[in-house]
Structure formats: C-alpha cells, structure tokens
Amino acid sequence: MIDRPLRPLFPEGWTREIQVIVSVISKDEIHPAEPLAITAASAALHLSRIPFGGPLAGVRVGRVDGKIDL
C-alpha cells in the first residue's frame, strides 16, 4: 500500500534502491494504520536528500451500503 503512491514521485530514470520501513507500534480498531504509514513514509522521504516529488498523505475510502465512507 505504501509503494504504489510513492513510486511515481521519484524522478524518471532513478535507479538507486530505496527502502522505507514503517513499523506500527500500536493501533486501535477504529483508525486504520495504513494512511498514517503512507504519510510517515512520505514525510521521511521529503525530509531526506533523496529527490522526491512529495509530500503526500494517505486516506482510506470505502463503500458501505452503497455510500462512501471515510
């Protein structure tokens, strides 16, 4: 889930390997961890010296009984 939104923001032709590891320490059953993980990975890349066309933030959207649910 983290790779797909971040990958297009690297410059075309970028060939160096980059690893961003996000560890969720704690979570509850109401708030999903994935959007925060995407935002954290983007912030780490944005603060680094790696060429990155961010920052970006994540959000989870779903459909419940035919209605959009955030």
JOKARA-V468681 format. One record per residue. N is the residue number from 1. RES is the residue in one small letter. BURIAL is b if it has 16 or more other C-alpha atoms within 10 Angstrom, else e. Layout:
n: [N;N]
res: [RES;RES]
burial: [BURIAL;BURIAL]
This chain:
n: [1;2;3;4;5;6;7;8;9;10;11;12;13;14;15;16;17;18;19;20;21;22;23;24;25;26;27;28;29;30;31;32;33;34;35;36;37;38;39;40;41;42;43;44;45;46;47;48;49;50;51;52;53;54;55;56;57;58;59;60;61;62;63;64;65;66;67;68;69;70]
res: [m;i;d;r;p;l;r;p;l;f;p;e;g;w;t;r;e;i;q;v;i;v;s;v;i;s;k;d;e;i;h;p;a;e;p;l;a;i;t;a;a;s;a;a;l;h;l;s;r;i;p;f;g;g;p;l;a;g;v;r;v;g;r;v;d;g;k;i;d;l]
burial: [e;b;e;e;e;b;e;e;e;e;e;e;e;e;e;e;e;e;e;e;e;e;e;e;e;e;e;e;e;e;e;e;b;b;e;b;b;b;b;b;b;b;e;e;b;b;e;e;e;e;e;b;e;b;b;e;e;b;e;e;e;e;e;e;e;e;e;e;e;e]
